[in-house]
Amino acid sequence: MKIEFRKAILPDEIEALYEFDHIAFASFPADLFEAKDWAQYESYWMIVDGRTVGRSVAVVMELKL
């Protein structure tokens, strides 16, 4: 089994991220992101044996001192 994470290409894949999110988390509407939200996050596709099975989101925040 080969597992890899590929960085999502933004803005080209925002619609795909949105659609995947709404399928995977349909039972948890409070956890859904809107399409416009995806531009704010560093997102990755989880790919197993060449098949997209998930996505991961990293919220990147800048700390100003």
C-alpha positions, 0 to 999 in steps of 0.5 A: 500500500502506497500512501502519499499527501499531495498539496492541493493546487489553489485556486484550481482545486477549490471546487474539488476540495469543497465537493469532497468535504461536503460528501465526506462530512455531510453528517457533520454540517458544522464541520463543513467549509465554504468554497471561499474558505479553502483559499485561506488554508494549506490543503493536501489530498491523501492518496492511497494506491493512486486513489484520492481517499481524503484531504487534510487541512493545515491552518497557517497563522502568522504570529506577530510579536 
